[in-house]
């Protein structure tokens, strides 16, 4: 099931709710600290940031010539 959502009255960025997560209390606390560190308003925003950073890391490393 997907659901498009608007975030706090801001214009929609075409967000689709589809990720579900299971985490330990410690992992949830880590995510909250990551969100606070980057100034994200929500844990969902922090997860999106982590996904973008990881994707950039992967695409950068795969585009490097072999040494």
N, C-alpha and C positions, 0 to 999 in steps of 0.2 A: 504494500500500500504506500502510495506517495501522496504527499500533501504539500502544496506550495504555500509558503508563509511569508508574511511581511514582518519585518523586524522593527518593533517599537515605533511604528508609524512612519518609518523611513520608506522611501521607494523600494519596491521589491527588486532584489538582485537575482530573481529567478531561483531562489533556494528551494530545494526539494528535500523533504524529510524522508530519509531512507536508511540511515545508519543507526544501528542499535549497538550498544556496547555493554559488555559485562566487565566490571573492574573491581579490584579489591579496594577496600577503604584507603589503603596507602596509595594506590594508583590514582584514585579520585582526588586525593589530597595533592599529589604531584601535578595533576592536570590543573587544579585550582591555582597552584603556585605558578605554573607556566602562564596561565591566563592573566594573572595579576602582574607578572613580570613584563609581559608585552602590552599591558593595558587593555586587554580584550574585555569586553563587557560580559561575555558568557563563556562557558566551557565549550559550547558549540563553535564559537568563533575561534577559540584556541585549537580545536580539532581541525578546523578548516585551514588555519595557519600551518599546523604541523604537516598536514597533507601537502600543502603547496611547497613548503620547505623541503620535504622529503622528495617530492617530484622533481624540484629544481636540482637537488643533489644527484639524483639518479640520472637525469638527462644531461647534466653537466659532465658527470663522470663517464657516461657512455659515448659522449661526443669527443672525448679526448683521444688523440692518437696514441697507439700503444708505444711504450718506450722499451 
